[in-house]
Amino acid sequence: MSDLMSMPLHKLMEAVEEMGEKKFRAKQLYSWLHEKLIFDYHEMSNLSAAFRQQLSEQYPLPVIKEVKRYVSKLDGTTKYLFELFDGNIIESVLMKYKHGNSVCISSQVGCRMGCAFCASTLDGLLRNLSASEMLMQVYLIQHLSGERVSNVVVMGTGEPFDNYESLMAFLHIITSEQGLHISQRNITVSTCGIVPRIYDFAKEGLSVTLAVSLHAPTDEMRKRLMPIAYQYSIEEILKACHYFVEETGRRVTFEYSLVKGENDSEEHARLLAGLLKGLLCHVNLIPVNPISERDYVQSERESIEKFKNMLEKYQINVTIRREMGRDIAAACGQLRRDFKQGGTQ
């Protein structure tokens, strides 16, 4: 069955015409779904009763409901667990900053990338999310919080480039002038480094930020942390990133999780700086979130500062990510897994 909510406006027009309605009805319908955030056809008052009934029979809307909510006592970060139509659980996070509200969404149920420090991947990949299921995370959080979402990061559970078609549909609809119209420049898509998709993404004509999870300055070290490193070398990833910068004019963000005794020495920082020299980029240092199934430990604060200072010495733009929602396990996959196993927070 087709998913009407995942359709761009031009496809929606075709679907509406096939149902015997005028094209302008598609614009009305699109506005109800993506601008007014109404997810019950029977509340769409400017559509005829017969058309609303036809829609509900032919195109049932995605069913997503909130099953749990956790609010950080430290910084107000809110983590939502949502249940999908098939009983699967996904998680999304609302982070409040001075510059606006940011939502981190999931792109898959689980993940098959196998990164050693991430809870998302422990149960493998169950399925991809549709564009509508990605959209509904943003829409529901805006509805539940009563506040506008101005920034989106596709950095929750899953590898977005492993669900490329849904990702692109999501990006076009969330930034549409007829919808929430979130600025492309306020959206970040994270990948563990699927090289062919970086090239594809560079050609899409978007002003979206690309974040690449690097986490190590050598292939040998990266293989211990990220199985994708057996498929694509750092050299291949950086070549693709240079292409992205040339095509889009936008800098690349490199995510680097600091694991104590593993990748956090000043020598590691020096090697990383050498790799990134001459590339328009920014390094986001992330104190790794400990998870019970792994024995990785967060780097000492002193080591993190030394790592940052070494990168700056080589003129690499760098920040240390502010930790949000630490007391509610706001890192990827932690709460979903805990909830499934009957745990509590």
N, C-alpha and C positions, 0 to 999 in steps of 0.2 A: 504493500500500500504506500502511495506517495505521501511524503511529509510536506504538507503545505507550508508549515512555518519555516522550513529550511529553504524555501524558494526565494530567489531574488525577484524583484518586482516584475520584470519582463516575463519570467516563467509563470508567476502568479496570474498575470494577465491572460496567458494562454490557457491556464487551467480554468479560470473563471469563464472564458469564452466557450470552452468545451462544455461547461455546465449550463450554457444557454444564457449567460448574463453579459451585460455590457462591460467593456474594458475598465471603465471608471470605477466599477465595483471593486476591482482589485486594489485600487489605491485606497479606497475606504477600508477594505479588509486589512491591508498592509498597515495602515495607520492604527487600527484597533490593536493589532498584534504587537507591533514594534515601536510604536510611539506612545499610545495610551496604556499599553501593557494589560489588555483585557484578554483573558484566556478562556472565556465562555462565549460561544457564538450567540447564545440567546440574550446576551447583554449588549450586542452590537446593534443599537437601536435604529441606525439608518439603513440597515439591510432588511429586506422583506422577510417575513416569517417563514415563507416557503424556502427561500435561499438559505436562511440560517439552519433550517432542518436538513436541507440537502448537504450543507457543509458538514454538519455534525455526523451524518451517516457516511459520507464519502471520505472525509478528512478529519478523523478524530485528532485532537490536539495532544501534544506530548504531556504525559502525566508525570509531574515531578512534585514531590511533597517533602517538606522539612520534617525530619525525624528527630533531630537533636541540634542543639545550639550551645556553644561554649563561648563565654565572654572572658577575656583576659582581665584579671584584676591589675595587671601591670600597666597595660597601655590601651585597653579598650578594644583590642583586636577581637573580631568575632569570627568563629569558625562554624560553618553550617555543614551538617550531614544531610544530604538529599537522597531520597529513595526514588528510583526510576520505575517505569511501568513493569519491568520484569523482576523487581525486587532487589536489583543491584544497588549498591550504595556508592555515592560519589561525595567528594568534599570540596568546599569552596571557602575562601577566606576574604573577609572585609577588613581592610586596614585603613585607618583614618589618619591623614596627614594634614598639615597646614595648607598644602596646595590642593587638597581635594581627597575624595574617597577613591581608594583603589581596590579592585576585586581581583583575586587570583582564582582562576577557574581550572578545572580538569578537562582534559581532551579525550581521555580513555578511561575505561574501568580496568584498573590495574595497568601494568606496563611490562613489556618484554625486553627492555633494554638491559636490565640486570646490574645497574650501577650499585656498587658495593655499600655505599653509605645512605641509600635511599629506601625508605619503607614501602614506597609505591610498588616496587617491583617484586616484593617477596612472594606474592602469589601468582606472578606472571600476568599475562594479558588475558582478560576475559572477553572484552569487545571494545570496538570504537564507539564513541559518542556521535550522534547525529549533530548537524549544525544547530538544530532547534534545542537539543539538550545542552549544548554549550551556551546558547543564547539565554536559555531559561535560568541558568545559574546567575547571570548578571541581572536579568529582569526580576527574578524573585528576591534577590538581595536588595535591589532598589525598592521594591514594593514592601518588603519586610522591615527595612531600616527607615523607610520614609524619607531617604536622602538620595540625591542624585549621585550616580557613579560617574566619575570623570576619567578614570584610568583603569585599564584592564591589562593584566599579565596572564598569558597562557603558559603557566609555569607550575600548575598543580599536578595531580596524578596523570601520568601518561606522557608520551612523546608526541607533540603536535605534528611533527613532520611524518610520523607514522600513520597519521590520519589526515592526510594533506587535503583531500577534496572537501571534507567537512570543515576543516580549518579555514579554507579560502571562502567558503560560503558564509561561515560565521563572520569573518572579517569584513566582507562586503556589506552584510546586513547591519552589523553593529555600528558601522561608520556611515551608513546611508543617511542622506539628508531627510528622508521620509521616516526615519526611525529615531533611535536615541541620538544619532549623529555624534558619537564619541570621536574625537579627533584621532586620525591615524597616528599622529605623533605621540599620542598618549597611550598607545598600545605596544606591548612587548611580547614577542613570541620567542620561546626558549627551545633550543634543540641540543641534544647531546652530541650532534655533529654528523648528521646524515648528509654527506657531501652533495649528492646529486640534487637533493631538495634545496640546499642553499643556493645553488645555481638557479633552480626553478623560481625560488622565492625572489631572487634578485630581479627577475624579469617580469614580475607581476605589476610593476608600476605603482607600488605602495610606498607610503612614508612611515611604515611600521618599523619599530626597533627590533633588530635581531640580537638575541642573546645566545651565546654558545657556551655550553658547559665544558670547560677545558680541564680544570682540576689537577693538572700535572704538566711539567715542562718537558717531559720526555715520553716517547711512546712506551718504553718498557714500564715506566711508573704508571702511565695511564692505563695500561692493560690490566694492572692489578686492581684498579678502581672501576674501570668502565670497559665492559666486553666489546663495545662498539669500536674500541681502539684496535681490535684485531682486524676490523674491516676497513677503517679509514685512518691513515696516519695523520699526525699533527700537521705535517707538511701539506697534505692534501686539503685539510680543513682550512689552513691559513691561506692557501691559494684561492679557495672558494670565497673566503672572507674578503680578500683583496678585490676579487671580482664584484662582490656585493657592494663594497664601498664605491668602486668605479661606476657601477650601474646606478646606484641610488643616491650617492653623495652623503649617505648617512653612516655614522660611526657604528662599529660593532661593539657590543658589550661582551666581555668574557667573564663568565662566572667561575670562581675559583674557591672551592670549599677547602678550608684549612684543617687538615687532620694531623693531630699531634704525632711527631716522629715519622710522618709518612711523606709529607709534601710541603712542609712549612719552614724550612731553613732559609737562611739568607742566600745560600748557594742556589736553592731552588728558585728564589726570587730573581737572582741574577740571570739564570738560564731562561726564565720566563720573559724577562725584559729583552733579552737578546732575540727571542723569537718574534716579539711584537714590534720591534724597532721599525719605524717607518710606516706602520699601519695606523690609520685613523681608528682609534679604539679607546675603550675604557675598561678597566679591570674592577670587578666587584668582588671583594674578598668576603667570604662567607664563613664565619665560625661554624663548623659542622654541627648539625643537630644529632646528639647521641640517640641511637635507637637500641632497644633491648636485645634485638636479634643479632646485632653486630658489636664488635669490640672496639670500634673507632672512638677516639676521645678528642674532644675539642682542644685546639691549640691554646697554649697559655697566652694571656693578653700581651705579654712582653714580646712573644714570638710574632704575634699578629702585627704589632706596631713596627717591629724590625723589618718584617716582610714588606709592609707598606712603604716604609722609608727607603728600602732598597729599590723598589720600583720607581719611586719618585726621583731617586738619585739619577735614574736613567731616563727621566722625563716621560714616564708612563703615567697617564691619567688614572688615578686609583681612588677608590673609597672602600671603607669597611661597612658592610651592610648592617644597618640597625636591626637588632634582633626584635622581632615582633611576635607576641603570643607564645613565648617560651613556656609559660605555665599551663597552656592548654594544648600542648603538642601540635603547634600550628605548622609543622613541617610536613612535606608531601607524604601522604599515605598513612601517617601515624594514627589519626583518629579513626579513619575508615576501618583499618585493620583491627584496632582495639574494639570498636563497636561490633564488628562481625564476630569476634571471639567472645563477646559477652562481657568485655571489660568495662570499666567506668573511669570517668575522669573526676 
